[in-house]
Amino acid sequence: MAWQELSITVPHEFVEPISYLFGRYGKGLSTELAGKGQVLLRTYITTGSRQRMARIDVGVRLVASIEPIGELQIRDLDDGEDWQNTWKSHFRILRIGKNLVIKPTWLELEAEPDDIVIELDPGIAFGTGYHPTTDTCLQAMEQQITPGMTVLDLGTGSGILTMAAMKLGAKLVTSLDIDTQAVSAARRNFRRAGITKQVRLGQGSVPHPTAPEADFDLAVANISARGVVDRCPFILTALKPGALFIASGLLETQKQEVADAVEPLGFTLVSEWPQNEWVTLLYRAPGKAD
């Protein structure tokens, strides 16, 4: 069977949508830093997969209509070239924040004594860690999560933030996503990490049966400005008094839109993590913390 390698270089902020396209219609997904603010993504399809190729091409064109990105490159693989091993060679270990390390499962790591290592299954189409919002969410969580916390991960994607929360000492995490593929990807990663008993995974958003009222010490929503605006009343309901709320998936230009929605509910801004054109915001819920 003949294979083709598809690759494209995009700014950080477009890693997630292109990763989704590659992960859904291709075989495998690799991400590689390609200069300042740029990431090179690769996937593979069988030669002659016209429908899959067309869907990837349309998706790339839609992204390109929003912001200039690199051109989609197509390379025919030699008959003896094994794509299943070729694409793995492009992955790298990613360090985020002070001690967090994102590691593909097949790579070896000489861990430092304080490293907090998160292993991700190959082929992930969400939450690669390369997107500025994922990066800054992880930074915020590393600084704010303390042992024994209960955490709500809204828009869990691959489950990378849930896995980080568990590594940082959370005792229980509720992970929700509206996308069925994301839930499936997260379930595989949680099983591999051995944390299924400490995670309540569900499809949907808040309100949700797995997210009881006043149950969480911290909520993280790496979704979008509109998602945060729409869901913030239900996030507040799920939080304990004085609990923390990490809002992400936001452009810098959308900070005021989010503030206009969450501050009338009593949330107060504590800190923020800007990166490129994106920002992650840390709010405290009204009331006295335990």
C-alpha positions as CSV (number, residue, x, y, z in Angstrom):
1,M,0.0,0.0,0.0
2,A,1.4,3.4,-1.0
3,W,1.4,6.3,1.4
4,Q,1.8,10.1,1.3
5,E,3.1,12.4,3.9
6,L,1.1,15.7,4.4
7,S,2.8,18.6,6.2
8,I,2.2,22.2,6.9
9,T,3.7,25.0,9.0
10,V,1.3,27.2,10.9
11,P,1.5,29.8,13.7
12,H,1.0,28.5,17.3
13,E,-2.6,29.6,17.4
14,F,-3.6,27.4,14.5
15,V,-2.0,24.2,15.7
16,E,-5.3,22.9,17.3
17,P,-7.6,23.2,14.2
18,I,-5.0,21.7,11.8
19,S,-4.3,19.0,14.4
20,Y,-8.0,18.2,14.4
21,L,-8.1,17.9,10.6
22,F,-5.0,15.7,10.5
23,G,-6.1,13.6,13.4
24,R,-9.5,13.0,12.0
25,Y,-8.7,12.3,8.3
26,G,-5.1,11.2,8.4
27,K,-3.1,8.5,10.1
28,G,-1.0,9.7,13.0
29,L,-0.1,13.3,13.9
30,S,3.3,14.9,14.7
31,T,4.1,18.4,15.8
32,E,7.5,20.0,15.7
33,L,8.7,23.5,16.5
34,A,9.7,25.3,13.3
35,G,11.1,28.6,14.3
36,K,9.7,31.5,16.3
37,G,5.9,31.1,16.7
38,Q,5.7,28.4,14.1
39,V,4.9,24.7,14.3
40,L,5.3,22.0,11.6
41,L,2.6,19.4,11.6
42,R,2.6,16.1,9.7
43,T,0.1,13.3,9.0
44,Y,-0.2,10.4,6.5
45,I,-2.8,9.1,4.1
46,T,-2.9,6.3,1.6
47,T,-2.3,7.4,-2.0
48,G,-5.7,7.7,-3.7
49,S,-7.6,8.7,-0.5
50,R,-9.4,11.4,-2.5
51,Q,-12.2,12.1,0.0
52,R,-9.9,12.3,3.0
53,M,-7.5,14.5,1.0
54,A,-10.3,16.8,-0.1
55,R,-11.6,17.3,3.4
56,I,-8.1,18.1,4.7
57,D,-7.6,20.5,1.8
58,V,-10.9,22.3,2.4
59,G,-10.2,22.6,6.2
60,V,-6.7,24.1,5.5
61,R,-8.2,26.6,3.0
62,L,-10.7,27.7,5.6
63,V,-8.0,28.3,8.2
64,A,-5.9,30.1,5.5
65,S,-8.9,32.4,4.8
66,I,-8.6,33.7,8.4
67,E,-4.8,34.0,8.7
68,P,-1.9,33.4,6.3
69,I,-0.4,30.0,6.9
70,G,2.0,27.7,5.1
71,E,1.0,25.7,2.1
72,L,0.0,22.1,2.4
73,Q,2.9,20.0,1.3
74,I,2.5,16.4,-0.1
75,R,5.3,13.9,-0.3
76,D,5.1,10.4,-1.7
77,L,6.8,7.9,0.5
78,D,9.2,5.3,-0.8
79,D,7.8,1.7,-1.0
80,G,10.1,0.7,1.9
81,E,9.4,3.7,4.1
82,D,7.2,2.8,7.1
83,W,5.0,5.8,8.0
84,Q,4.1,4.3,11.4
85,N,7.7,4.8,12.4
86,T,8.6,7.8,10.2
87,W,6.1,10.2,11.8
88,K,7.2,9.2,15.4
89,S,10.7,10.4,14.7
90,H,9.4,14.0,14.4
91,F,8.0,14.2,18.0
92,R,10.0,16.0,20.7
93,I,9.7,16.2,24.4
94,L,8.2,19.6,25.4
95,R,8.9,21.4,28.7
96,I,6.3,23.8,30.0
97,G,6.4,26.1,33.1
98,K,8.8,25.2,35.9
99,N,8.6,21.4,36.0
100,L,6.0,20.1,33.6
101,V,7.2,17.8,30.8
102,I,5.0,16.6,27.9
103,K,6.4,13.3,26.6
104,P,5.3,11.0,23.8
105,T,4.9,7.5,25.1
106,W,7.7,6.0,23.0
107,L,10.5,8.5,23.7
108,E,12.9,8.0,26.5
109,L,13.5,10.8,29.1
110,E,16.3,11.3,31.6
111,A,14.0,13.1,34.0
112,E,15.3,15.7,36.4
113,P,14.4,15.2,40.1
114,D,11.6,17.7,40.0
115,D,10.2,16.8,36.6
116,I,6.4,16.2,36.4
117,V,6.1,14.0,33.4
118,I,2.8,13.7,31.4
119,E,2.8,10.9,28.8
120,L,0.5,11.3,25.8
121,D,-0.6,8.6,23.4
122,P,0.6,9.1,19.8
123,G,-2.0,10.4,17.3
124,I,-3.6,12.9,19.6
125,A,-5.6,15.5,17.7
126,F,-6.3,17.8,20.7
127,G,-4.3,19.4,23.5
128,T,-0.8,18.9,22.0
129,G,0.7,21.5,24.4
130,Y,2.0,23.6,21.5
131,H,-1.0,25.9,21.4
132,P,-0.4,29.0,23.6
133,T,-3.6,28.5,25.5
134,T,-2.7,24.9,26.4
135,D,0.8,26.1,27.4
136,T,-0.5,28.9,29.6
137,C,-3.2,26.8,31.2
138,L,-0.5,24.3,32.2
139,Q,1.6,27.2,33.6
140,A,-1.4,28.5,35.6
141,M,-2.3,25.0,36.9
142,E,1.2,24.3,38.0
143,Q,1.2,27.5,40.1
144,Q,-2.3,27.1,41.6
145,I,-3.1,23.4,42.1
146,T,-2.3,22.0,45.5
147,P,-2.6,18.4,46.8
148,G,-6.1,17.2,47.5
149,M,-8.0,19.7,45.2
150,T,-11.0,18.7,43.2
151,V,-10.8,20.0,39.7
152,L,-13.2,20.6,36.8
153,D,-11.7,20.4,33.3
154,L,-14.1,21.8,30.8
155,G,-13.2,21.1,27.2
156,T,-10.8,18.4,28.1
157,G,-9.7,17.5,24.6
158,S,-6.9,14.9,24.9
159,G,-7.2,15.1,28.6
160,I,-3.8,16.8,28.9
161,L,-5.0,19.3,31.6
162,T,-6.7,16.5,33.6
163,M,-3.5,14.5,33.5
164,A,-1.5,17.5,34.6
165,A,-4.0,18.2,37.5
166,M,-3.6,14.6,38.7
167,K,0.2,14.8,38.5
168,L,0.1,18.1,40.5
169,G,-1.9,16.4,43.3
170,A,-5.6,16.8,42.6
171,K,-7.6,14.0,44.3
172,L,-10.5,14.0,41.8
173,V,-11.0,15.6,38.4
174,T,-14.2,15.9,36.4
175,S,-13.4,16.1,32.6
176,L,-16.0,17.2,30.1
177,D,-16.0,17.7,26.4
178,I,-18.8,18.1,23.8
179,D,-16.8,16.3,21.1
180,T,-17.1,12.5,21.0
181,Q,-13.6,12.1,19.5
182,A,-12.1,14.2,22.3
183,V,-13.8,12.0,24.9
184,S,-12.5,8.9,23.2
185,A,-9.0,10.3,23.1
186,A,-9.1,11.4,26.7
187,R,-10.4,8.0,27.8
188,R,-7.5,6.2,26.1
189,N,-5.0,8.5,27.8
190,F,-6.6,8.2,31.2
191,R,-6.5,4.4,30.9
192,R,-2.9,4.5,29.8
193,A,-2.0,6.8,32.8
194,G,-3.9,4.6,35.2
195,I,-6.1,7.4,36.5
196,T,-9.6,6.3,35.4
197,K,-10.7,5.8,39.0
198,Q,-9.8,9.4,39.9
199,V,-11.4,10.9,36.9
200,R,-15.1,11.4,36.1
201,L,-15.2,11.6,32.3
202,G,-18.3,12.7,30.5
203,Q,-19.6,14.2,27.2
204,G,-21.2,17.6,27.3
205,S,-20.8,20.8,29.3
206,V,-21.9,22.3,32.5
207,P,-24.5,21.9,34.0
208,H,-23.7,18.2,34.0
209,P,-24.5,15.3,36.4
210,T,-20.8,14.7,37.0
211,A,-20.3,18.3,38.1
212,P,-22.3,18.8,41.3
213,E,-22.9,22.2,42.8
214,A,-20.2,23.7,45.0
215,D,-18.0,20.7,44.4
216,F,-14.7,22.1,43.0
217,D,-11.7,23.9,44.3
218,L,-10.6,24.9,40.8
219,A,-12.1,24.9,37.3
220,V,-10.2,25.2,34.1
221,A,-12.0,26.0,30.8
222,N,-9.7,26.0,27.8
223,I,-12.5,26.5,25.3
224,S,-13.2,30.0,23.7
225,A,-14.4,33.4,24.8
226,R,-17.9,32.7,23.7
227,G,-17.8,29.4,25.6
228,V,-16.5,31.1,28.8
229,V,-19.2,33.8,28.5
230,D,-22.0,31.3,28.0
231,R,-20.9,28.7,30.6
232,C,-19.5,31.0,33.4
233,P,-22.8,31.1,35.5
234,F,-22.8,27.2,35.5
235,I,-19.1,27.2,36.3
236,L,-19.7,29.5,39.2
237,T,-22.4,27.1,40.5
238,A,-20.0,24.2,40.4
239,L,-17.3,26.0,42.3
240,K,-16.9,26.2,46.0
241,P,-17.0,29.7,47.6
242,G,-13.7,31.4,46.9
243,A,-12.5,28.8,44.5
244,L,-10.3,29.4,41.4
245,F,-11.4,29.6,37.7
246,I,-8.8,29.5,34.9
247,A,-10.4,30.8,31.7
248,S,-8.6,30.2,28.4
249,G,-8.9,29.9,24.7
250,L,-9.1,33.7,24.7
251,L,-7.6,36.3,22.4
252,E,-6.1,39.3,24.1
253,T,-8.8,41.4,22.4
254,Q,-11.5,39.3,24.1
255,K,-10.5,40.0,27.7
256,Q,-13.1,42.7,28.1
257,E,-15.8,40.5,26.7
258,V,-15.0,37.9,29.3
259,A,-14.7,40.4,32.1
260,D,-18.1,41.8,31.3
261,A,-19.6,38.4,31.7
262,V,-17.7,37.0,34.8
263,E,-17.2,40.0,37.0
264,P,-20.9,40.8,37.5
265,L,-21.2,37.3,38.9
266,G,-18.6,38.2,41.6
267,F,-15.4,36.8,40.0
268,T,-12.3,38.9,40.6
269,L,-9.2,38.8,38.4
270,V,-6.2,37.4,40.1
271,S,-3.6,37.0,37.4
272,E,-3.0,36.5,33.7
273,W,-0.7,34.7,31.4
274,P,-0.3,36.3,27.9
275,Q,1.4,34.5,25.1
276,N,1.5,35.8,21.5
277,E,-2.1,37.1,20.8
278,W,-3.6,34.8,23.4
279,V,-4.2,35.1,27.2
280,T,-5.2,32.8,30.0
281,L,-7.0,34.5,32.9
282,L,-7.2,33.4,36.6
283,Y,-10.3,34.5,38.5
284,R,-11.4,33.9,42.1
285,A,-15.0,33.0,42.8
286,P,-17.0,35.1,45.3
287,G,-17.2,34.0,48.9
288,K,-14.7,32.8,51.4
289,A,-12.4,29.9,50.5
290,D,-12.3,26.9,52.8
